Each structure stands twice: as structure tokens, then as C-alpha cells.
Amino acid sequence: MNKVMKQNDQYTFFLDGYDGSVLAYKLNKKMVNAPITHPNTQKRIVVLAKARMHGALFHATGGGHITHDVFKSMAISVREKEIKSTENKKVHQVEG
């Protein structure tokens, strides 16, 4: 970023006969949000399993790459649905 700022200052300074300050631009450092989870942890897998929208996935990973954690989180979602359906079947069998 410093390199870009130096180049910008040089180019706007060397404009002969023109007001270089019009083209000058100051770069501001942005705060980067850190991911709320760390890769390859159970907490991350659970958070990814509960994430329903892209923003939630982005927030959980901090915008980083999502590798095998996503597949594990998908497996958790599928297993939870299977458990719920099995419990419903048990309830209906006991009642019926």
C-alpha cells in the first residue's frame, strides 16, 4: 500500500502545468474482520452447519477459503434431519 501511495504522490507532483492535487488520492487502511472461528475446529463446523446465507458463511470464515469444513457441516445438517425424522417415527410408533 505504501508503494501505491508513493507512486501516486510522484505522478501527481510531476504533472507540468496541471493541478496535480485534483488527481491525488489518499488510501485509508481498512480494518479487516477476523474470522469468528479457526479452520479445522468443531466450532467452525457447527457454525457453518447453522449458516443459511452467504453472509453467515463469510462471517464464519472471515472470507477465507472453505475446504473440507463445509462438507463436514453438510453432513451434520443431514444427520440432524435424519435424527429428527427417526424420532418422529418413534413417536408415531409408540402412539399408534
C-alpha positions in Angstrom: 0.0 0.0 0.0 2.9 2.3 0.7 4.2 1.7 -2.8 0.9 2.8 -4.3 0.9 5.9 -2.2 4.5 6.8 -3.2 3.7 6.3 -6.9 0.5 8.4 -6.6 2.5 11.2 -4.9 5.2 11.1 -7.6 2.8 11.1 -10.5 0.7 14.0 -9.2 3.9 16.0 -8.4 5.3 15.7 -11.9 2.3 16.9 -13.8 3.6 20.1 -15.5 1.1 22.9 -15.9 -1.7 21.0 -14.3 -3.1 21.0 -10.8 -2.0 17.5 -9.7 -3.7 17.8 -6.3 -7.0 17.2 -8.1 -5.8 13.7 -9.0 -4.2 13.0 -5.6 -5.8 10.3 -3.5 -5.1 9.1 0.0 -5.5 5.4 0.7 -7.1 4.6 4.1 -6.3 1.4 5.8 -9.4 -0.7 6.4 -10.0 -2.8 9.4 -10.2 -6.4 8.3 -12.7 -8.5 10.2 -11.1 -11.6 11.7 -13.0 -14.9 11.3 -15.0 -15.9 14.3 -13.7 -19.5 14.0 -10.4 -21.2 13.2 -10.0 -23.7 10.4 -10.4 -27.4 11.2 -12.3 -27.0 14.5 -15.5 -28.4 15.6 -16.9 -25.0 16.5 -16.3 -23.8 12.9 -18.1 -26.9 11.5 -21.1 -26.3 13.7 -21.3 -22.6 12.8 -21.0 -23.5 9.1 -23.8 -26.1 9.5 -26.1 -23.4 11.0 -25.2 -20.8 8.4 -28.0 -20.4 5.9 -26.9 -17.4 3.8 -23.7 -16.4 2.1 -23.1 -13.6 4.6 -23.2 -16.0 7.5 -20.6 -18.2 5.7 -18.5 -15.2 5.0 -18.7 -14.1 8.7 -17.8 -17.6 10.0 -14.7 -17.9 7.8 -13.7 -14.3 7.6 -13.9 -14.5 3.8 -11.3 -17.2 3.7 -11.4 -20.5 1.8 -13.8 -23.1 3.0 -12.4 -26.5 2.4 -13.5 -29.8 3.9 -15.2 -28.0 6.8 -18.1 -27.3 4.6 -18.6 -30.9 3.7 -18.5 -31.9 7.3 -21.0 -29.2 8.1 -23.3 -30.5 5.4 -23.0 -34.0 6.9 -24.0 -32.6 10.3 -27.1 -31.0 8.8 -28.1 -34.2 7.0 -27.6 -36.2 10.2 -29.7 -33.8 12.3 -32.6 -34.2 9.8 -32.2 -38.0 9.9 -32.3 -38.0 13.7 -35.4 -35.7 13.7 -37.2 -38.0 11.3 -36.3 -41.1 13.2 -37.5 -39.6 16.4 -40.8 -38.6 14.7 -41.2 -42.2 13.5 -40.6 -43.5 17.1 -43.2 -41.2 18.5 -45.8 -42.3 15.9 -45.0 -46.0 16.5 -45.4 -45.6 20.3 -48.7 -43.7 19.9 -50.0 -46.0 17.1 
